[in-house]
Amino acid sequence: MLEIANTLNGLIWSTALIILCVGAGIYFSIITGFLQVRYLRDMLHYLFTDSSSPKGVSSFQSFSIALSGRVGTGNITGVATAITMGGPGAVFWMWAIAFLGAASAFIEATLGQIYKTYEDGQYRGGPAYYIEKGLGLKWYAVLFAIVTVFSTAFFLPGVQSNSIAASMNNAFGVPVEYSGLGITLLLAVVIVGGVRRIGKVAELIVPFMAGGYLLMAIIIIVINYQSIPDVFGLIFRSAFGAEQAMSGIIGSAIAWGVKRGIYSNEAGQGTAPHAAAAAEVSHPAKQGLVQAFSVYVDTLLICTATAFIILFTGQYNVVNPEGGYLVENVPGLEMGTASTQAAVNKHFPALGNGFVAIALLFFVYTTIMAYYYIAETNLAYLIKNRSGKNLIWVLRALILFSTFYGSIKTAELAWALGDIGVGMMAWLNLIAIFFLRKPAMKVWRDYQEQRKTTSSPIFDPKKLGIPHTETWEDTHAEQRTS
């Protein structure tokens, strides 16, 4: 099984996908005028201004759902793995893909809003919806939906639960099957409530978990403040091969930085548009900007916090592709979460293992919640008749089983399957949003024009000549008759 998974990974995560992700980020950054810099103030403004309604969640709730999916084991285990396999320079390339990916995230989230639908008392949308409505390719939309259901309900939950089980075992000696059962039961309580319950839970947990983790990183940086120039210098030198010990692994630094960056922030992967579509807003670009900001929070804050915790304490090794280690600061240190735990332990011996395990518990819990919502949205797209609604319960059983099973299988297999899921979704979605750039850019230019005279632009698809936007047209009809 592992050999097959690794073979598929090699095909999916080829140099071509790295080029596609980076190229898409560069292209969308240029055509949007680098909105990720110029419109940062608007990102923050819309995060809190649009409230929920009987039809949709608030902007902050959709932001929290999307961030729940972005912030997970990739922010702790993934960053540590990237440093081990690609050296400290991988951190720079994670920053780079986050900056560029924010533009891709804007495009996909805006498209999710443009082509959203109103079903079963809530807004739904995502790549499957905008592929069918915007490109008119039903088969491609169905393919994405099927891939996404399997990825988010079967492949990806195992990566998350495996990490939390391993960290809880390392910190408290809890058997992995007990941790798996616990997280599975907690998940069951939330997912039966649908998107509104997921949104409310995420809204409460996400700020708390992110704030606590960032605080720990700040404390460690302050303790080691004299090392700030050295750590930044190490990151930049390693990223470009100027660090002697890392000069031979520039390719690995780029590959692992981009790969783990995409896995963590999910920009262009096609997950965030589902949460973006659930929001009640007056203009699609508002959610585009909010979701672009969520990429920053994920990578530039949370992932960077992990990287600094590890690098400022020196608790890492760097693997030599030809065998052995290029850097071996901690002999016998396991790759992944153990590196982050060892880093916190250096300054807080009685706290490190437990703190990282609990942080990971929150990260994993909210991420699997987001995975469920994404899987449910795509299943709803595939089964548009009510007789098939019972399949939602089959989906819930599948994701609960995957969560438990992932906690007891090997970490290597869990990550291999997770990478397959992420890679397949990224391929399909990035190609789709490239061909849908015209309606996205129409909406972006409309937003910019309206923004000159109002703080809250209003979207009129007929005015812009964008078809297949019935939900928005119905909204305008309701406004005219009210």
ABEGO torsion letter per residue (X at the ends): XAAAAAAAAAAABBAAAAAAAAAAAAAAAAAAGGAAAAAAAAAAAAAAABBBBAABBBAAAAAAAAAAAABBAAAAAAAAAAAAAAEAAAAAAAAAAAAAAAAAAAAAAAAAAAABBBBGGBBBBEAAAAAAAAAGBAAAAAAAAAAAAAAAAAAAAAAAAAAAAAAAAAAAGBBAAAAAAAAAAAAAAAAAAEAAAAAAAAAAAAAAAAAAAAAAAAAAAAAAAAAAAAAAAAAAAAAAGABAAAAAAAAAAAAAAAAAAAAAAGBGAGAAAAAAAABBBABAAAAAAAAAAAAAAAAAAAAAAAAAAAAAAGBBBBBBAAEEBABBABBGBBBEAAAAAAAAAAABAAAAAAAAAAAAAAAAAAAAAAAAAAAAAAAAAABABAAAAAAAAAAAAAAAAAAAAAAABBAAAAAAAAAAAAAAAAAAAAAAAAAAAAAAAAAAAAAAAAAAABABBBBBAAAAGBBGBAAAAAAAAAAAAX
